[in-house]
Amino acid sequence: MHQPSCGVYYSKELGDFDEFTQDNNDVMLKNIADDLRSCLPPEAVLCSEQLALQKIRQQPEPTVHVDAFLYDEDFIDSLCEEGKMSRNYCTVCGSHQTAPLGFISHSFSLMELKFLFHQVLPDLSGKVLVDIGSRLGTVLYGGYLYSSAAQLCGVELNGEFCQLQEMIIKKYEFSDRIKVLHADVCTQGPLLQSADVIVMNNVFEYFLTEAEQARYADLQLSCWVEEIPLNLDVCQQSETDREALEQIHLYKVL
Ligand SMILES: C[S@@+](CC[C@H](N)C(=O)[O-])C[C@H]1O[C@@H](n2cnc3c(N)ncnc32)[C@H](O)[C@@H]1O
């Protein structure tokens, strides 16, 4: 599963890393995925996401949008076996020459969420995490279940995704620690300044024009952030999982 790179930023006040496992929480996240799947089209992309839809058309090779939180590898395998999905496309119509399809996910998978909260981030007790572009809310639910963060705040531009997140927050009674703001993150300076951790999973690459991306990237990053190396050997994963985890980067704000 292809996951474009993403960054996680945390302030230097945070301490040592924490590790724990919670099987019940995995089950709860899978139940949330079931609920969300029943509310969304198979690609989990909405008509209201015009910029994202334009991006689909710009992909050089045939690409499918498969949300990694809603559809894990086993789920995709079973859909392929039932003939409802394919990992390949025919390069010459009618022939047996095929090539692998590109897969794009707009959410973290369960495996990535566990890596993020169990291995990447330190103990978040009393801390505020902001997810820029919270979409289905996966980072917020993962943070609720896998961390002790005091507040998890999602900022999401798309109102339909905000409604879906509110539905899950209400159903699973997450409102004591999760808030979702329907807003453009560019208007949320004070919120970002108050955050201890900021998660950005592919928020700009797929939703801004190249000129807009260049404007945001025109910063001397090394002056204000330092990349913290991550140990990918701490958890057992397949080659595909490892490739996904390699796309996760942690930066400490100096
Ligand atoms: C790739 S998804 C991130 C999903 C989620 N954070 C996760 O990791 O599972 C990017 C989201 O950012 C939202 N987005 C794009 N530009 C935004 C902006 N300026 N302000 C707030 N949200 C934005 C999009 O609507 C989309 O839902």
The ligand as a Gaussian input file, in Angstrom:
#p B3LYP/6-31G(d) Opt

LIG

0 1
 C       -4.470000      12.629000       3.515000
 S       -5.824000      13.230000       4.470000
 C       -5.183000      13.030000       6.116000
 C       -5.918000      11.951000       6.911000
 C       -5.630000      11.780000       8.362000
 N       -4.869000      12.845000       8.951000
 C       -4.932000      10.460000       8.590000
 O       -3.725000      10.476000       8.756000
 O       -5.537000       9.399000       8.580000
 C       -5.704000      14.970000       4.216000
 C       -6.940000      15.746000       4.679000
 O       -6.561000      17.119000       4.763000
 C       -7.692000      17.915000       4.482000
 N       -7.187000      19.247000       4.156000
 C       -6.580000      19.654000       3.028000
 N       -6.232000      20.948000       3.108000
 C       -6.635000      21.390000       4.327000
 C       -6.588000      22.656000       4.989000
 N       -6.037000      23.716000       4.410000
 N       -7.118000      22.758000       6.238000
 C       -7.675000      21.672000       6.835000
 N       -7.756000      20.447000       6.249000
 C       -7.247000      20.305000       5.011000
 C       -8.360000      17.178000       3.347000
 O       -9.730000      17.523000       3.220000
 C       -8.129000      15.698000       3.748000
 O       -9.248000      15.189000       4.406000

